[in-house]
């Protein structure tokens, strides 16, 4: 007991609670979890070569809505345009 008290006074290993362990690394979300079902649907049409108007007509939404979805897809896939988004989606296994 005296030894433990001596270590505490000296600031030795028993001086306090053990150091905290670093947090476990978090795993990135699964690729399919990156995009919503609707975004995946639009991405598929995009990969098929559909224009914004064709996508809008097919999904019965406005062209501006398609553009909004495309911006969110580009952001999520870290892409600047249609070609990059489709290539990145294929790399992640979101498209065949």
Buried (B, 14 or more C-beta within 10 A) or exposed (E): EEEEEEEEEEEEEEEEEEEEEEEEEEEEEEBEEBBEEBBBBBBBBBBEEBEBEBBBEBBEBEBEBBEEBBEBBBEBBEBEEBEEBBBBBEEBEBBE
